[in-house]
Amino acid sequence: MAGKTKIYFAMEYVKGGELFNTVAKGRLRESAAHKYFQQLIAAVDFFHSRGVYHRDLKPENILLDETGNLKVSDFGLSALYETKRQDGLLHMACRTPAYVRPEVINKRGYDGKKADIWSGGVILFVMLAGYLPFHDANLMVMYKKISKGEFKCPEHFPSEVKKLLSRILDPNPFSRITLAKLVNYTWFKKGFKQINKPPILDQEQDESPRSIFDIVDDSDAESSSRYKEQSPSTMKPTCLNVFDIMSLSPAFDLSNLFEKDKSCRSEARFMTQNSASTIVLRLEEVASMGSCKVKKKDGTVKMQGSREGRKGKRAIDAKIF
């Protein structure tokens, strides 16, 4: 929320506190660690699919709600896909010593996805053991252990977990297990329930007719008796407010503070001499070719694909000013 002089954040209250506080009381049972690890990897898969890499995953940045569900927090050091250099790797060394990846210690560029997987493996070890896999009073000695992947699992660790950790905490990022293979690992899949993403469009309430007349001005709407019953409020083009004008300059774009999942969207702005009706007609033609559902209101055309992908359904929003 934003006023004339201040910006306000309203965030979820997570009553259970940090995962760190839970682990500090002692190692977790396998069932609890298994559940939290599944939720953690599901969360990692979600924000990776949106082009975001956390880069500082640790128990202090993981919260638990009152029902025991895991929440990933503190994305202050996260990076977007677009911040990669020409070599396709990230180069900024954001790290907490005990969770740092070997490729960062070796001062090489690193893949944000594989970096988060490594941190997830350290967290799994901590939950089951109650202590860190790589630890030494001498920081340089600890870094050498991390670089070589030298750690030892306690005897009470299930054999499946030991094998999985050996794949996750692989110092070679090229042979380290990928997220796609991890989620299909036998131990990980036990009791795992995939969450179905809700559709972007409300299909039950999507009763707007597929016509250009529900977003153009009243004179256009009145030219067709078929749409005389359409509410005038749905026929007005969008007006620019101060935040829209500011966002035209990337340096002053505050939309990331207010909009969800903007990082996963490709955005383009353009000017045209064509009328609003011509623009919308063309958008409807594109939607028809792609078998997309269309919803229109207040100068905005929303299109959503019918097929579900790993990142959800394809969606396009077009605003006409």
Secondary structure, DSSP 8 states (H G I E B T S, - for coil): -B-SS-B-------TT-BHHHHHHT----HHHHHHHHHHHHHHHHHHHHTTEE-----GGGEEE-TTS-EEE---TT-EEGGG--TTS-B------GGG--HHHHTT--B-HHHHHHHHHHHHHHHHHHSS-SS--SSHHHHHHHHHHT-----TTS-HHHHHHHHHHT-S-TTTS--HHHHTTSHHHHTT--------SS-TTT----SSGGGTS-HHHHHT-GGGTTS-GGGS------HHHHHHTSGGG--GGGTSTTGGG--------SS-HHHHHHHHHHHHHHTT-EEEEETTEEEEEEEEEETTEEEEEEEE--
